[in-house]
């Protein structure tokens, strides 16, 4: 689990490190806001929140 968190932090901090945005939550295509709040972003990702949301609504995961 530690490596998973380490990789998420790297991914979320990369747009800031590359001077694309001042904060991770400002990068539109980042999953940062989803992991921080559980709110869906422009790209659906599998997470505890999306799994439970689909279970409650009986909706399958959308495919690309």
Short mmCIF file of the C-alpha atoms (twelve columns), coordinates in Angstrom:
data_MODEL
# 
_entry.id   MODEL 
# 
loop_
_atom_site.group_PDB 
_atom_site.id 
_atom_site.type_symbol 
_atom_site.label_atom_id 
_atom_site.label_alt_id 
_atom_site.label_comp_id 
_atom_site.label_asym_id 
_atom_site.label_seq_id 
_atom_site.Cartn_x 
_atom_site.Cartn_y 
_atom_site.Cartn_z 
_atom_site.pdbx_PDB_model_num 
ATOM 1  C CA . UNK A 1  0.000   0.000  0.000   1 
ATOM 2  C CA . UNK A 2  2.915   2.333  0.727   1 
ATOM 3  C CA . UNK A 3  4.208   2.041  -2.849  1 
ATOM 4  C CA . UNK A 4  0.706   2.685  -4.206  1 
ATOM 5  C CA . UNK A 5  0.440   5.929  -2.238  1 
ATOM 6  C CA . UNK A 6  3.967   6.906  -3.261  1 
ATOM 7  C CA . UNK A 7  3.066   6.467  -6.938  1 
ATOM 8  C CA . UNK A 8  -0.193  8.425  -6.578  1 
ATOM 9  C CA . UNK A 9  1.669   11.280 -4.928  1 
ATOM 10 C CA . UNK A 10 4.215   11.305 -7.740  1 
ATOM 11 C CA . UNK A 11 1.472   11.346 -10.393 1 
ATOM 12 C CA . UNK A 12 -0.502  14.088 -8.650  1 
ATOM 13 C CA . UNK A 13 2.530   16.301 -7.999  1 
ATOM 14 C CA . UNK A 14 3.969   15.978 -11.496 1 
ATOM 15 C CA . UNK A 15 1.874   18.797 -13.114 1 
ATOM 16 C CA . UNK A 16 2.995   21.105 -10.285 1 
ATOM 17 C CA . UNK A 17 6.619   20.078 -10.656 1 
ATOM 18 C CA . UNK A 18 6.397   20.757 -14.404 1 
ATOM 19 C CA . UNK A 19 4.908   24.236 -13.729 1 
ATOM 20 C CA . UNK A 20 1.626   23.409 -15.468 1 
ATOM 21 C CA . UNK A 21 -0.462  24.400 -12.436 1 
ATOM 22 C CA . UNK A 22 0.222   25.837 -8.972  1 
ATOM 23 C CA . UNK A 23 -1.625  23.020 -7.088  1 
ATOM 24 C CA . UNK A 24 -2.448  19.374 -7.969  1 
ATOM 25 C CA . UNK A 25 -6.189  20.050 -7.720  1 
ATOM 26 C CA . UNK A 26 -5.886  22.697 -10.456 1 
ATOM 27 C CA . UNK A 27 -4.863  20.170 -13.125 1 
ATOM 28 C CA . UNK A 28 -8.080  19.231 -14.933 1 
ATOM 29 C CA . UNK A 29 -6.952  15.748 -16.007 1 
ATOM 30 C CA . UNK A 30 -5.628  14.721 -12.603 1 
ATOM 31 C CA . UNK A 31 -7.378  12.156 -10.422 1 
ATOM 32 C CA . UNK A 32 -6.285  14.185 -7.375  1 
ATOM 33 C CA . UNK A 33 -9.735  15.676 -6.717  1 
ATOM 34 C CA . UNK A 34 -11.392 12.285 -7.067  1 
ATOM 35 C CA . UNK A 35 -9.080  10.716 -4.489  1 
ATOM 36 C CA . UNK A 36 -9.379  13.733 -2.180  1 
ATOM 37 C CA . UNK A 37 -13.171 14.152 -2.347  1 
ATOM 38 C CA . UNK A 38 -14.686 11.126 -4.100  1 
ATOM 39 C CA . UNK A 39 -16.228 13.376 -6.739  1 
ATOM 40 C CA . UNK A 40 -16.060 12.124 -10.328 1 
ATOM 41 C CA . UNK A 41 -13.701 13.905 -12.691 1 
ATOM 42 C CA . UNK A 42 -13.601 14.232 -16.473 1 
ATOM 43 C CA . UNK A 43 -12.193 10.695 -16.765 1 
ATOM 44 C CA . UNK A 44 -13.756 7.865  -14.785 1 
ATOM 45 C CA . UNK A 45 -11.324 5.872  -12.704 1 
ATOM 46 C CA . UNK A 46 -11.938 2.783  -10.617 1 
ATOM 47 C CA . UNK A 47 -11.885 3.536  -6.919  1 
ATOM 48 C CA . UNK A 48 -13.739 2.698  -3.746  1 
ATOM 49 C CA . UNK A 49 -16.139 5.573  -4.458  1 
ATOM 50 C CA . UNK A 50 -16.968 4.614  -8.052  1 
ATOM 51 C CA . UNK A 51 -17.376 0.971  -7.026  1 
ATOM 52 C CA . UNK A 52 -19.879 1.843  -4.274  1 
ATOM 53 C CA . UNK A 53 -21.684 4.360  -6.499  1 
ATOM 54 C CA . UNK A 54 -22.170 1.697  -9.193  1 
ATOM 55 C CA . UNK A 55 -23.393 -0.828 -6.615  1 
ATOM 56 C CA . UNK A 56 -26.004 1.625  -5.317  1 
ATOM 57 C CA . UNK A 57 -27.260 2.532  -8.783  1 
ATOM 58 C CA . UNK A 58 -26.782 -0.880 -10.486 1 
ATOM 59 C CA . UNK A 59 -24.744 0.752  -13.249 1 
ATOM 60 C CA . UNK A 60 -21.888 -1.059 -14.962 1 
ATOM 61 C CA . UNK A 61 -18.494 0.598  -15.360 1 
ATOM 62 C CA . UNK A 62 -18.413 2.635  -18.544 1 
ATOM 63 C CA . UNK A 63 -15.980 1.421  -21.149 1 
ATOM 64 C CA . UNK A 64 -13.825 3.496  -23.482 1 
# 
